[in-house]
Amino acid sequence: MSEEMEIAKGLIQGSFDDLWASCYSTKIRDYHTDDFIILEHGADWTNDNIKSYMRGQLANP
């Protein structure tokens, strides 16, 4: 596998591990650009939406 593919796989895995599984909103800029957006099932996910979601998840034990 090429070096670029390994780097991309690491970024994708890291974003899921650090951001979504662990809710480390402070690491968003490690993985996303400032204009990052995901369109999923009619919902727009921006960095701000993701931070809000993570804060809500951390507030619910």
C-alpha angles and dihedrals in degrees: 000000000000123000091244091055091050091050091049092048090050092051093049094046092044092051091053094044099043101032109029104025097037100027093226098163089175088071096057092103090053089066110019134058118231091258095048115146135168122195108208126170091334095312124115113221114197128167090264093050090048092051091050092049092049093048089052091050092050091049091058108069 
